[in-house]
Amino acid sequence: MNDKIRFLRKDVGTIDKELLNLLEKRFEITQKIGKDKKEKGFPIEDISKEKEIIDGKIKDTHLNSKFIEELFKTIFRESKRRQED
């Protein structure tokens, strides 16, 4: 493997680590949201809010809209799982 590929893979690895750290922070915040929802008697799932977030993210990027939708549905699913625990 040449040095350029090795260097680029190192960069990708750094970005992957940052992504995971950001997801951990996001899940910490959404757990607080879930706790507040439970205390106030609100349902954990809010489909209209999820759609609003996904639509906004699609508008904010040039990435494939189907990818964005699937990515955020996965993130929401994990957030709700953590909130229900």
SEFIZA-562717 format. One record per atom (N, C-alpha, C, CB): residue in one letter; atom name; x, y, z. Coordinates in pm, 1 decimal, always signed. Glycine has a CB too. Example, Ala and Ser with C-alpha at 12.3 -4.5 7.8 and 13.67 -1.06 7.14 Angstrom:
> residu | atome | X | Y | Z
> A | N | +1319.0 | -569.0 | +780.0
> A | CA | +1230.0 | -450.0 | +780.0
> A | C | +1320.0 | -330.0 | +780.0
> A | CB | +1130.8 | -447.3 | +904.6
> S | N | +1285.0 | -225.0 | +708.0
> S | CA | +1367.0 | -106.0 | +714.0
> S | C | +1290.0 | +3.0 | +787.0
> S | CB | +1408.4 | -59.8 | +572.5
//
This chain:
> residu | atome | X | Y | Z
> M | N | +84.6 | -117.4 | +0.0
> M | CA | +0.0 | +0.0 | +0.0
> M | C | +89.4 | +124.1 | +0.0
> M | CB | -96.4 | -0.4 | +122.4
> N | N | +51.6 | +220.3 | -79.5
> N | CA | +137.5 | +339.7 | -85.6
> N | C | +105.5 | +438.3 | +27.5
> N | CB | +121.4 | +409.7 | -221.9
> D | N | +195.8 | +533.5 | +46.1
> D | CA | +185.2 | +627.8 | +157.6
> D | C | +61.2 | +716.4 | +146.6
> D | CB | +309.8 | +714.8 | +164.1
> K | N | +22.8 | +753.2 | +25.2
> K | CA | -94.1 | +838.5 | +7.8
> K | C | -219.9 | +769.2 | +58.7
> K | CB | -110.9 | +876.9 | -139.3
> I | N | -237.3 | +642.9 | +21.9
> I | CA | -354.5 | +567.7 | +67.1
> I | C | -351.2 | +552.0 | +218.9
> I | CB | -360.4 | +428.8 | -1.5
> R | N | -236.6 | +519.9 | +273.2
> R | CA | -222.1 | +504.3 | +418.1
> R | C | -259.2 | +634.4 | +489.9
> R | CB | -77.5 | +462.5 | +453.9
> F | N | -211.4 | +745.5 | +438.1
> F | CA | -240.9 | +876.3 | +496.7
> F | C | -390.9 | +905.8 | +489.5
> F | CB | -161.1 | +987.1 | +424.5
> L | N | -451.0 | +880.9 | +373.8
> L | CA | -594.7 | +906.7 | +357.8
> L | C | -677.3 | +816.4 | +448.2
> L | CB | -636.8 | +886.7 | +211.8
> R | N | -637.2 | +690.6 | +462.2
> R | CA | -709.2 | +599.7 | +551.2
> R | C | -698.8 | +644.3 | +696.5
> R | CB | -655.7 | +457.5 | +536.4
> K | N | -585.6 | +700.2 | +733.3
> K | CA | -570.1 | +753.4 | +868.3
> K | C | -668.3 | +868.4 | +890.3
> K | CB | -424.5 | +800.6 | +892.2
> D | N | -680.2 | +955.5 | +790.9
> D | CA | -777.0 | +1065.1 | +799.2
> D | C | -919.5 | +1013.3 | +814.0
> D | CB | -767.0 | +1154.0 | +675.6
> V | N | -952.8 | +910.7 | +735.5
> V | CA | -1086.5 | +851.4 | +744.0
> V | C | -1108.6 | +793.5 | +883.5
> V | CB | -1105.1 | +741.4 | +636.0
> G | N | -1007.8 | +727.2 | +937.6
> G | CA | -1018.4 | +671.6 | +1072.4
> G | C | -1042.4 | +779.6 | +1177.3
> G | CB | -892.5 | +594.1 | +1106.7
> T | N | -975.3 | +892.0 | +1161.7
> T | CA | -994.4 | +1004.4 | +1253.9
> T | C | -1137.2 | +1057.8 | +1244.0
> T | CB | -892.9 | +1117.3 | +1224.1
> I | N | -1186.0 | +1071.5 | +1123.4
> I | CA | -1323.4 | +1119.5 | +1102.0
> I | C | -1423.1 | +1020.7 | +1160.1
> I | CB | -1351.4 | +1141.3 | +951.4
> D | N | -1401.4 | +891.0 | +1139.4
> D | CA | -1490.7 | +789.3 | +1195.9
> D | C | -1498.3 | +801.6 | +1347.8
> D | CB | -1443.2 | +648.3 | +1156.8
> K | N | -1384.4 | +821.9 | +1411.7
> K | CA | -1380.8 | +837.4 | +1557.2
> K | C | -1459.7 | +961.0 | +1599.3
> K | CB | -1235.1 | +847.0 | +1607.4
> E | N | -1443.0 | +1070.2 | +1526.6
> E | CA | -1517.5 | +1192.7 | +1556.1
> E | C | -1668.4 | +1170.8 | +1539.1
> E | CB | -1469.7 | +1307.6 | +1464.8
> L | N | -1706.7 | +1099.8 | +1432.9
> L | CA | -1848.7 | +1069.7 | +1412.1
> L | C | -1906.5 | +992.5 | +1529.8
> L | CB | -1868.0 | +989.8 | +1282.9
> L | N | -1834.0 | +891.1 | +1575.8
> L | CA | -1882.2 | +811.6 | +1688.5
> L | C | -1890.8 | +894.1 | +1816.2
> L | CB | -1791.6 | +691.8 | +1710.7
> N | N | -1792.5 | +980.0 | +1839.4
> N | CA | -1797.3 | +1067.8 | +1956.7
> N | C | -1917.5 | +1161.0 | +1950.8
> N | CB | -1668.3 | +1149.7 | +1967.6
> L | N | -1945.4 | +1214.3 | +1833.3
> L | CA | -2061.3 | +1302.2 | +1816.9
> L | C | -2192.2 | +1226.7 | +1837.0
> L | CB | -2059.4 | +1366.7 | +1678.6
> L | N | -2198.1 | +1102.5 | +1788.4
> L | CA | -2318.5 | +1022.1 | +1811.0
> L | C | -2339.5 | +994.8 | +1959.2
> L | CB | -2309.7 | +890.0 | +1734.3
> E | N | -2231.0 | +965.1 | +2030.9
> E | CA | -2243.2 | +944.3 | +2175.4
> E | C | -2298.9 | +1069.1 | +2243.3
> E | CB | -2106.7 | +907.1 | +2236.5
> K | N | -2249.8 | +1185.7 | +2206.3
> K | CA | -2300.0 | +1310.8 | +2263.4
> K | C | -2446.9 | +1330.7 | +2228.0
> K | CB | -2216.7 | +1430.2 | +2213.8
> R | N | -2482.3 | +1299.9 | +2103.3
> R | CA | -2621.1 | +1314.8 | +2059.7
> R | C | -2712.0 | +1224.6 | +2141.3
> R | CB | -2635.0 | +1282.9 | +1909.8
> F | N | -2670.1 | +1099.3 | +2161.8
> F | CA | -2751.3 | +1005.4 | +2238.2
> F | C | -2763.7 | +1048.1 | +2384.8
> F | CB | -2691.5 | +865.1 | +2229.3
> E | N | -2660.8 | +1107.3 | +2440.9
> E | CA | -2669.7 | +1159.4 | +2577.8
> E | C | -2778.2 | +1266.6 | +2586.8
> E | CB | -2533.4 | +1217.1 | +2623.4
> I | N | -2780.8 | +1354.2 | +2488.4
> I | CA | -2881.2 | +1461.0 | +2487.7
> I | C | -3020.4 | +1404.9 | +2464.6
> I | CB | -2848.3 | +1564.8 | +2380.3
> T | N | -3033.5 | +1311.1 | +2370.7
> T | CA | -3167.0 | +1257.5 | +2343.8
> T | C | -3218.4 | +1174.6 | +2461.5
> T | CB | -3165.4 | +1172.3 | +2216.6
> Q | N | -3128.8 | +1116.1 | +2541.0
> Q | CA | -3173.9 | +1046.7 | +2661.7
> Q | C | -3233.4 | +1147.2 | +2760.4
> Q | CB | -3056.8 | +968.9 | +2727.3
> K | N | -3175.4 | +1264.6 | +2770.2
> K | CA | -3230.6 | +1369.4 | +2856.4
> K | C | -3367.4 | +1413.9 | +2804.5
> K | CB | -3134.0 | +1490.3 | +2864.3
> I | N | -3378.7 | +1425.0 | +2673.0
> I | CA | -3507.6 | +1460.5 | +2612.9
> I | C | -3611.0 | +1353.7 | +2645.9
> I | CB | -3494.3 | +1477.4 | +2459.3
> G | N | -3571.2 | +1226.4 | +2631.7
> G | CA | -3662.3 | +1115.8 | +2662.2
> G | C | -3706.9 | +1117.1 | +2806.9
> G | CB | -3596.3 | +983.4 | +2630.9
> K | N | -3615.5 | +1145.2 | +2898.4
> K | CA | -3650.1 | +1152.4 | +3041.1
> K | C | -3752.6 | +1262.2 | +3064.6
> K | CB | -3524.1 | +1177.5 | +3127.3
> D | N | -3730.2 | +1378.0 | +3003.0
> D | CA | -3823.2 | +1489.9 | +3017.0
> D | C | -3959.7 | +1455.8 | +2957.0
> D | CB | -3765.9 | +1615.5 | +2949.8
> K | N | -3959.4 | +1388.7 | +2841.8
> K | CA | -4086.2 | +1347.6 | +2780.6
> K | C | -4163.1 | +1254.4 | +2873.3
> K | CB | -4061.3 | +1278.7 | +2645.3
> K | N | -4093.4 | +1157.0 | +2932.3
> K | CA | -4159.3 | +1062.6 | +3022.8
> K | C | -4217.9 | +1135.6 | +3143.7
> K | CB | -4060.0 | +954.1 | +3069.2
> E | N | -4141.6 | +1228.3 | +3200.1
> E | CA | -4188.8 | +1303.4 | +3316.2
> E | C | -4312.9 | +1385.6 | +3284.5
> E | CB | -4079.0 | +1394.3 | +3367.6
> K | N | -4321.7 | +1433.1 | +3161.1
> K | CA | -4435.3 | +1516.5 | +3120.1
> K | C | -4547.2 | +1435.7 | +3054.7
> K | CB | -4388.2 | +1624.0 | +3024.3
> G | N | -4525.2 | +1304.4 | +3040.3
> G | CA | -4628.1 | +1218.5 | +2982.7
> G | C | -4637.9 | +1224.5 | +2831.4
> G | CB | -4759.1 | +1254.0 | +3040.3
> F | N | -4532.3 | +1273.2 | +2766.0
> F | CA | -4531.4 | +1279.1 | +2619.6
> F | C | -4481.4 | +1146.3 | +2564.2
> F | CB | -4442.7 | +1396.6 | +2568.7
> P | N | -4528.5 | +1109.3 | +2445.6
> P | CA | -4475.9 | +986.9 | +2383.7
> P | C | -4330.5 | +1005.7 | +2339.7
> P | CB | -4562.8 | +946.2 | +2263.0
> I | N | -4255.5 | +896.6 | +2344.2
> I | CA | -4115.4 | +900.7 | +2300.5
> I | C | -4107.8 | +928.9 | +2150.5
> I | CB | -4043.6 | +767.2 | +2333.9
> E | N | -4192.8 | +862.7 | +2074.4
> E | CA | -4186.5 | +875.2 | +1928.5
> E | C | -4268.0 | +994.6 | +1880.6
> E | CB | -4236.9 | +746.7 | +1861.3
> D | N | -4208.1 | +1072.3 | +1790.8
> D | CA | -4274.4 | +1188.0 | +1729.0
> D | C | -4241.9 | +1185.1 | +1579.2
> D | CB | -4227.5 | +1324.9 | +1795.8
> I | N | -4324.2 | +1112.9 | +1505.2
> I | CA | -4300.9 | +1089.6 | +1362.8
> I | C | -4293.9 | +1220.8 | +1285.0
> I | CB | -4411.1 | +1000.8 | +1305.3
> S | N | -4381.1 | +1316.0 | +1317.3
> S | CA | -4380.5 | +1442.2 | +1242.2
> S | C | -4251.1 | +1519.2 | +1266.7
> S | CB | -4501.9 | +1529.0 | +1281.0
> K | N | -4197.6 | +1515.7 | +1389.7
> K | CA | -4070.7 | +1582.2 | +1419.4
> K | C | -3956.3 | +1512.7 | +1346.3
> K | CB | -4044.1 | +1583.9 | +1571.6
> E | N | -3959.6 | +1378.9 | +1343.3
> E | CA | -3855.9 | +1303.9 | +1271.8
> E | C | -3855.0 | +1341.1 | +1124.2
> E | CB | -3877.5 | +1152.4 | +1288.2
> K | N | -3973.4 | +1348.6 | +1064.2
> K | CA | -3982.6 | +1385.1 | +922.7
> K | C | -3930.0 | +1526.8 | +899.5
> K | CB | -4128.0 | +1373.8 | +873.6
> E | N | -3965.4 | +1616.4 | +989.7
> E | CA | -3918.0 | +1755.0 | +979.4
> E | C | -3764.4 | +1760.9 | +985.2
> E | CB | -3979.1 | +1841.3 | +1092.7
> I | N | -3705.1 | +1684.4 | +1074.7
> I | CA | -3559.4 | +1682.0 | +1087.7
> I | C | -3496.1 | +1624.9 | +961.1
> I | CB | -3517.0 | +1599.2 | +1211.1
> I | N | -3548.2 | +1511.4 | +913.9
> I | CA | -3492.7 | +1448.4 | +793.7
> I | C | -3503.2 | +1542.2 | +674.5
> I | CB | -3564.9 | +1316.0 | +763.5
> D | N | -3619.4 | +1601.9 | +655.7
> D | CA | -3637.5 | +1694.2 | +542.5
> D | C | -3539.3 | +1811.2 | +550.4
> D | CB | -3782.3 | +1747.3 | +539.0
> G | N | -3517.9 | +1862.5 | +671.0
> G | CA | -3423.3 | +1971.9 | +688.5
> G | C | -3281.3 | +1930.4 | +657.1
> G | CB | -3430.6 | +2024.6 | +828.7
> K | N | -3244.0 | +1809.7 | +699.8
> K | CA | -3107.7 | +1760.6 | +673.6
> K | C | -3086.0 | +1738.8 | +524.1
> K | CB | -3081.7 | +1629.0 | +750.7
> I | N | -3187.2 | +1689.4 | +456.4
> I | CA | -3177.1 | +1667.5 | +311.1
> I | C | -3153.0 | +1800.7 | +240.2
> I | CB | -3306.2 | +1599.1 | +256.1
> K | N | -3220.2 | +1905.1 | +285.7
> K | CA | -3202.8 | +2037.8 | +225.2
> K | C | -3064.9 | +2096.3 | +253.9
> K | CB | -3310.3 | +2133.0 | +276.0
> D | N | -3004.0 | +2055.1 | +366.9
> D | CA | -2876.0 | +2111.2 | +411.0
> D | C | -2753.5 | +2043.9 | +350.7
> D | CB | -2867.1 | +2103.1 | +559.0
> T | N | -2772.4 | +1944.5 | +265.7
> T | CA | -2657.5 | +1869.1 | +216.0
> T | C | -2674.8 | +1831.7 | +70.1
> T | CB | -2636.2 | +1743.7 | +299.2
> H | N | -2563.6 | +1794.1 | +10.9
> H | CA | -2566.4 | +1742.9 | -126.5
> H | C | -2558.5 | +1591.0 | -128.4
> H | CB | -2451.2 | +1802.4 | -208.3
> L | N | -2559.2 | +1529.5 | -10.7
> L | CA | -2556.6 | +1383.5 | -4.2
> L | C | -2689.4 | +1327.8 | -53.6
> L | CB | -2527.5 | +1334.9 | +139.8
> N | N | -2687.3 | +1203.6 | -94.1
> N | CA | -2805.7 | +1135.2 | -144.6
> N | C | -2918.3 | +1138.1 | -41.0
> N | CB | -2771.8 | +990.2 | -182.4
> S | N | -3036.3 | +1180.8 | -83.0
> S | CA | -3147.9 | +1196.7 | +10.2
> S | C | -3190.1 | +1063.9 | +73.9
> S | CB | -3266.5 | +1259.0 | -61.6
> K | N | -3184.2 | +955.8 | -1.4
> K | CA | -3220.2 | +824.9 | +54.4
> K | C | -3120.0 | +784.9 | +163.2
> K | CB | -3224.9 | +716.8 | -57.7
> F | N | -2993.1 | +813.5 | +140.8
> F | CA | -2890.5 | +785.4 | +241.1
> F | C | -2918.2 | +864.5 | +368.6
> F | CB | -2750.2 | +819.0 | +186.4
> I | N | -2947.8 | +993.4 | +355.5
> I | CA | -2976.1 | +1078.3 | +470.9
> I | C | -3097.3 | +1024.8 | +546.9
> I | CB | -3000.2 | +1224.3 | +426.5
> E | N | -3200.2 | +989.8 | +473.9
> E | CA | -3322.0 | +937.6 | +537.3
> E | C | -3291.3 | +809.3 | +615.0
> E | CB | -3431.6 | +911.0 | +430.9
> E | N | -3221.3 | +715.4 | +552.9
> E | CA | -3189.0 | +589.5 | +619.9
> E | C | -3096.9 | +611.8 | +739.5
> E | CB | -3124.0 | +492.4 | +521.6
> L | N | -2999.0 | +700.5 | +724.4
> L | CA | -2906.5 | +730.4 | +833.1
> L | C | -2981.4 | +784.8 | +954.9
> L | CB | -2800.3 | +831.0 | +786.6
> F | N | -3066.7 | +882.9 | +932.0
> F | CA | -3136.1 | +943.6 | +1045.3
> F | C | -3243.6 | +852.3 | +1102.6
> F | CB | -3197.9 | +1075.3 | +1003.6
> K | N | -3304.5 | +769.0 | +1022.5
> K | CA | -3399.0 | +671.9 | +1078.1
> K | C | -3325.9 | +574.3 | +1170.6
> K | CB | -3471.4 | +594.8 | +964.5
> T | N | -3204.7 | +536.5 | +1133.5
> T | CA | -3124.1 | +449.6 | +1219.0
> T | C | -3088.1 | +522.3 | +1348.7
> T | CB | -2995.9 | +403.9 | +1145.0
> I | N | -3047.1 | +647.3 | +1337.7
> I | CA | -3013.4 | +726.6 | +1456.7
> I | C | -3136.4 | +743.0 | +1546.2
> I | CB | -2957.8 | +865.7 | +1415.9
> F | N | -3250.5 | +773.6 | +1487.4
> F | CA | -3373.4 | +789.5 | +1565.7
> F | C | -3411.6 | +658.9 | +1635.4
> F | CB | -3488.7 | +836.7 | +1475.5
> R | N | -3397.7 | +547.7 | +1564.7
> R | CA | -3431.9 | +417.4 | +1621.4
> R | C | -3346.5 | +389.6 | +1745.7
> R | CB | -3412.3 | +305.3 | +1516.0
> E | N | -3217.0 | +417.2 | +1736.3
> E | CA | -3128.2 | +396.9 | +1851.1
> E | C | -3161.2 | +495.9 | +1963.3
> E | CB | -2980.4 | +412.1 | +1808.3
> S | N | -3192.1 | +618.7 | +1929.0
> S | CA | -3229.4 | +717.6 | +2030.5
> S | C | -3353.3 | +671.8 | +2106.6
> S | CB | -3254.4 | +855.4 | +1965.7
> K | N | -3453.6 | +624.6 | +2033.9
> K | CA | -3577.0 | +579.1 | +2099.1
> K | C | -3552.5 | +455.5 | +2184.1
> K | CB | -3684.8 | +549.7 | +1994.8
> R | N | -3467.8 | +366.2 | +2137.5
> R | CA | -3434.8 | +245.3 | +2215.3
> R | C | -3372.3 | +286.2 | +2348.8
> R | CB | -3337.2 | +151.9 | +2135.5
> R | N | -3280.9 | +380.9 | +2343.0
> R | CA | -3214.3 | +428.5 | +2464.8
> R | C | -3310.8 | +502.9 | +2556.2
> R | CB | -3096.9 | +519.2 | +2429.0
> Q | N | -3404.1 | +577.4 | +2497.9
> Q | CA | -3499.8 | +652.1 | +2577.8
> Q | C | -3598.6 | +558.9 | +2648.9
> Q | CB | -3575.0 | +751.3 | +2489.8
> E | N | -3627.5 | +446.8 | +2586.8
> E | CA | -3723.3 | +351.9 | +2645.0
> E | C | -3661.3 | +265.7 | +2753.9
> E | CB | -3780.2 | +262.6 | +2536.7
> D | N | -3528.4 | +255.0 | +2756.0
> D | CA | -3460.1 | +174.1 | +2859.0
> D | C | -3469.5 | +239.0 | +2995.8
> D | CB | -3312.8 | +153.1 | +2822.2
//
